[in-house]
Amino acid sequence: SEDRAILKVSHLRVSYGHIQAVKDVSFQVNTGEITALVGANGAGKSTTLLAISKIIAAQAGSVEFQRQPQDWVNLLAKTSSEIVRMGVSQVAEGRAILLTMSVEENLQLGTYTREKNPQIAQDLKFVLDLFPILKSRYKELAGNLSGGEQQMLAIGRALMAKPKLLLLDEPSMGLAPLKVKEIFSVLKELNALGQSIVLVEQNVQQALRISHQAYVLENGELTLSGVGKELLEDPRIIKAYLGT
Ligand code: ATP
């Protein structure tokens, strides 16, 4: 599976002052797959994503990304905007869209790292077909959208950068169960079209259901990994996360 990798995180360590949020984390993301990072609140999932995008600095380790076939770069040596330009887009936790700007303007912001080119119009059409609700509310202020629609907008904006790898931090956060289902079904659809995805989730059940490979983080360390659907049946997962 080594040769199918698009991202290899090795011995990643991240601290906030004296707090070691990520201790010695290693995992691989395969091209064309959904890779889930699951675990409880405070386990270090968000911190791992933020370090990959260089939004915060890691203390040690490496994050190798395959920018082109046979062309690997260590993202830890790059800046956040270089990372976006190379094809890694992150959808932040809490959907950091601009509430006083329109849907249209938020989507345009997603292209800031790209040269003006005709491909952008095609990508916009793709995003609006994927999320028809954004098409019908195109001129509306983002602040007037529901939570679920704002999450769709945040994902749409990240897609406007045409990422090779999409990093999602808790897309289900704060959404009603029906909206969660909707978001996860779009992620499956995107993945079926070839999109490689890293999915950070506290909603362990839904995340394992749609992921190919999954990793469980506890207190900054990986404790378990495997095929998503198999982990769903694992007694340790059932006991710790699926309850009842
Ligand atoms: P959540 O779902 O709540 O985001 P998580 O698994 O993503 O959980 P992190 O947010 O990565 O976990 O947090 C990991 C640890 O780092 C926690 O102990 C948290 O309290 C701590 N932490 C996170 N952000 C900061 C910060 N800005 N300053 C200090 N400590 C932080």
Residues whose N, C-alpha, C, O or C-beta is under 5 A from the ligand:
A	BS01	ATP	Y16 I19 A21 A40 N41 G42 A43 G44 K45 S46 T47 T48
